[in-house]
Amino acid sequence: MTVNSLPVRTDAPVRTPAPKAPRTGRRLLRIRAGRQHHAGPLAYVLLGIMALVSIFPLYWTMVAASTDNTRVSQTPPPFLPGPNLFSNLARAWNEAAMGKAMVNSLIVAGVIALSTVLFATLAGFAFAKLRFKGRNILLALVIGTMMVPPQLGVVPLFMMMSQLGLAQQLPAVIFPTLVSAVGVFFMRQYLGEALPDELVEAARVDGAHSLRIFWSIVLPVARPAMAVLFMITFVHAWNDFFWPFVVLDMSNPTVPVALTQLSAGYVRDQSLIMAGALLGTLPLLAMFIVFGRQIVSGIMAGAVKG
């Protein structure tokens, strides 16, 4: 059996493949986003230097707290820990009443941080997603309070606390700082970007009121920013010295106020002061070690969501 061959046209045009479209900037970003970038030696060197610079103050505090006052004042100062760390810590704990001061600071910082996170999230949601008259004016007033130095309001605030009978008590420290303008502005900016308007509108269509939307939709979205705001507010309230020093006395102090007892006298014992500062820093370090991973993961989740 033979197979007849079909005639082949020699004048048919030759089809060449179409040139590939050039990669646009957005397409290049998508391609590069899937790649895993590796840090070079220079990045590790810079990160190591930054870590050493950040850790050195804490290390020096421990070194100074573990020696005596004479050794701390020498030139050059010591750079290795001494044998008196635990004895100096015990002296600072007893002389400054650090036990009561830490309990007071924990109450003050915890209440202030929780109330700031709650009220700032509520106000941030209202300013970011709710439409009402005077919203921009109220937001401008809130931001304007950040420009007023807090020292200007110390005298009238102290008179107010005295008239209310709260002077020398912890509520006098807590009530004036239940919410901060920085927290409101921070949550407003975060919810404005991370919370889609479609979710709020869909909840409105389903008949949910504002508090229901806040509890079921806003809180899960705002959780990363709330964790960051809680950490920042807690640390700031723990380290606050000026207003607690004005309104409290030495019988009911916070940690920064209690540390002033260690610097009293004609000759200051620097090693004892450093031991007290180390005691006041340990709770913050413990909290960051326990909750640091959750805070960092929350920041990353918020960044990806945004």
C-alpha positions in Angstrom: 0.0 0.0 0.0 1.3 3.4 -0.9 0.7 6.7 0.7 0.2 9.7 -1.5 2.1 12.6 -0.2 0.4 16.0 -0.1 2.0 18.8 -2.0 3.9 21.3 0.1 3.6 25.0 -0.6 6.9 26.7 -0.6 5.5 30.2 -0.7 3.6 30.0 2.6 4.6 32.6 5.1 6.7 31.4 8.0 5.1 32.1 11.4 7.6 33.5 14.0 6.8 33.4 17.7 5.4 36.6 19.1 7.9 38.6 21.3 7.3 38.3 25.0 5.8 41.3 26.6 8.2 43.3 28.7 7.8 42.8 32.5 6.2 45.8 34.1 7.1 47.1 37.5 4.1 45.4 39.2 4.9 42.1 37.5 8.5 42.3 38.7 7.4 43.0 42.2 5.2 39.9 42.2 8.0 37.8 40.9 10.4 39.1 43.5 7.9 38.8 46.3 8.0 35.1 46.0 11.8 34.9 46.3 13.5 34.4 49.6 16.2 37.1 50.2 19.3 36.2 52.2 21.2 38.7 54.3 24.8 39.3 53.5 27.7 39.5 55.9 27.4 43.3 56.2 23.8 43.0 57.4 24.9 40.6 60.2 27.7 42.9 61.2 25.4 45.9 61.4 22.7 44.0 63.3 25.4 42.7 65.8 26.6 46.2 66.4 23.1 47.5 67.0 22.4 44.6 69.4 25.5 45.3 71.4 24.7 49.1 71.6 21.2 48.3 72.8 22.3 45.7 75.4 25.2 47.7 76.7 23.2 50.0 79.1 21.5 47.0 80.7 24.9 45.2 81.0 26.5 48.3 82.5 23.7 48.6 85.0 24.2 45.0 86.1 28.0 45.5 86.4 27.6 48.7 88.5 25.0 47.0 90.7 27.4 44.1 91.4 30.3 46.2 92.7 30.7 48.8 95.5 30.6 52.6 95.2 34.3 53.0 95.3 34.9 50.7 92.4 32.2 52.3 90.3 33.8 55.7 90.7 37.3 54.6 89.6 38.8 55.4 86.2 38.6 53.3 84.1 35.3 51.9 85.4 34.9 48.1 85.8 33.6 46.2 82.8 33.1 42.8 84.5 30.5 41.9 87.1 31.5 41.9 90.7 30.6 39.8 93.7 28.1 42.1 95.4 25.1 41.8 93.1 22.7 39.9 95.3 23.7 41.8 98.4 23.1 45.2 96.7 19.8 44.0 95.3 18.7 43.0 98.8 19.7 46.4 100.2 17.9 48.2 97.5 14.8 46.1 98.0 14.6 46.8 101.7 15.7 50.5 101.7 13.4 51.6 98.9 10.4 49.4 99.8 10.5 47.9 96.3 7.9 45.3 97.0 5.1 47.7 97.6 6.4 50.0 94.8 6.3 47.2 92.3 2.8 46.2 93.2 1.7 49.9 92.9 3.4 50.2 89.5 1.8 47.0 88.3 -1.6 48.2 89.3 -1.1 51.7 87.8 0.5 50.5 84.5 -1.9 47.7 84.0 -5.0 49.8 84.5 -3.7 52.6 82.4 -2.6 50.3 79.6 -5.9 48.4 79.5 -8.1 51.5 79.6 -6.0 53.2 76.9 -6.3 50.3 74.6 -10.0 50.0 75.1 -10.9 53.7 74.8 -8.4 54.4 72.0 -9.7 51.6 70.0 -13.3 52.8 70.4 -12.4 56.4 69.5 -10.1 55.2 66.6 -13.0 53.2 65.2 -15.4 56.1 65.5 -13.0 58.6 63.8 -12.0 56.1 61.1 -15.3 54.5 60.0 -18.2 56.3 61.5 -19.7 59.4 59.8 -21.0 62.1 62.2 -21.0 65.9 62.3 -17.9 67.5 63.7 -15.7 64.4 63.3 -12.8 66.3 61.8 -13.1 69.1 64.3 -13.0 66.7 67.2 -10.1 64.8 65.7 -8.2 68.1 65.3 -8.9 68.9 69.0 -7.6 65.5 70.1 -4.4 65.9 68.0 -4.1 69.5 69.3 -3.8 68.2 72.9 -0.6 66.5 71.9 1.0 70.0 71.4 0.3 71.1 75.0 3.2 70.4 77.4 1.9 68.3 80.3 3.8 70.4 82.8 1.3 73.3 82.1 -1.6 71.3 83.6 0.2 70.0 86.7 -1.0 72.7 89.1 -4.7 72.7 88.2 -4.7 68.9 87.9 -3.2 68.6 91.4 -5.8 71.0 92.8 -8.5 68.9 91.2 -7.2 65.7 92.7 -6.9 67.4 96.1 -10.5 68.6 96.0 -11.7 65.1 95.0 -9.8 63.6 98.0 -7.5 61.5 95.7 -4.1 63.1 96.5 -1.5 60.6 97.7 -3.5 57.7 96.3 -3.1 55.6 93.2 -6.3 56.8 91.5 -4.8 60.2 91.3 -2.2 58.7 88.9 -4.6 56.5 87.0 -7.6 58.8 86.2 -5.7 61.6 84.3 -4.1 59.1 82.0 -7.0 56.6 81.2 -6.7 57.5 77.5 -4.0 59.2 75.4 -4.3 61.3 72.3 -1.4 59.4 70.8 -3.3 56.1 71.2 -6.4 57.5 69.6 -4.5 58.8 66.6 -2.5 55.5 66.3 -5.7 53.3 66.3 -7.5 55.7 64.0 -4.6 55.4 61.4 -4.5 51.7 61.8 -8.2 51.0 61.5 -8.5 53.4 58.6 -6.1 51.1 56.6 -6.7 47.6 58.0 -10.5 47.6 58.3 -12.3 47.5 55.0 -15.4 49.6 54.6 -17.2 46.6 53.1 -17.1 44.7 56.3 -18.7 47.5 58.2 -21.4 48.1 55.5 -22.2 44.3 55.4 -22.6 44.3 59.1 -25.0 47.3 58.9 -27.0 45.5 56.3 -27.3 42.5 58.6 -28.7 44.8 61.3 -25.7 45.0 63.6 -25.4 48.1 65.7 -22.1 49.9 66.3 -21.1 48.1 69.5 -21.8 44.7 67.9 -19.7 45.7 64.9 -16.9 46.8 67.3 -17.0 43.6 69.3 -17.3 41.1 66.4 -15.4 42.9 63.6 -13.2 45.7 64.8 -11.5 43.9 67.8 -10.3 40.9 65.7 -8.9 43.3 63.1 -7.3 45.7 65.6 -5.7 43.0 67.8 -2.2 43.4 66.4 -2.3 47.2 66.9 -3.9 46.8 70.4 -1.0 44.5 71.5 1.6 47.1 70.3 -0.3 50.0 72.0 -0.6 48.0 75.2 3.1 47.3 75.4 4.0 50.9 74.7 1.5 52.3 77.2 2.5 49.8 79.9 6.2 50.7 79.6 5.5 54.4 79.6 3.2 54.2 82.6 5.7 52.0 84.5 8.6 54.5 83.8 6.6 57.6 84.4 8.2 59.7 87.2 7.0 63.3 87.1 3.3 63.1 87.9 3.5 60.2 90.4 6.3 62.1 92.2 4.1 65.2 92.4 0.9 63.5 93.6 2.2 60.5 95.6 4.3 60.4 98.8 7.0 58.0 99.9 4.5 55.9 101.9 2.7 54.8 98.7 5.2 55.1 95.8 5.6 53.7 92.4 8.9 52.2 91.3 10.4 55.5 89.9 9.3 57.4 93.0 10.8 54.7 95.3 14.1 54.9 93.5 14.5 58.5 94.7 15.0 57.2 98.3 18.2 55.5 97.2 19.7 58.8 96.0 19.0 60.6 99.3 21.9 61.7 101.4 25.1 63.6 101.0 27.0 60.8 99.3 25.1 58.8 96.7 25.8 55.1 96.5 25.9 54.6 92.8 26.0 50.8 93.1 22.9 50.8 95.3 21.0 53.1 92.8 22.0 50.9 89.9 20.7 47.9 91.9 17.4 49.6 92.4 17.2 50.5 88.7 17.9 46.9 87.8 15.1 45.7 90.1 12.7 48.1 88.4 13.8 46.9 84.9 13.4 43.2 85.5 9.6 43.1 85.4 9.6 44.8 82.0 12.2 42.4 80.7 10.2 39.4 82.0 7.0 40.7 80.3 8.8 41.2 77.0 10.3 37.7 77.1 6.9 36.2 77.8 4.8 38.2 75.4 7.5 39.4 72.9 6.8 36.7 70.3 3.1 37.4 70.4 3.7 41.1 70.0 6.1 40.6 67.1 3.8 38.1 65.3 0.9 40.6 65.8 2.9 43.4 64.2 3.8 41.2 61.3 0.1 40.0 60.9 -1.0 43.6 60.9 1.6 44.6 58.3 0.5 41.7 56.0 -3.1 42.5 56.5 -2.5 46.2 55.8 
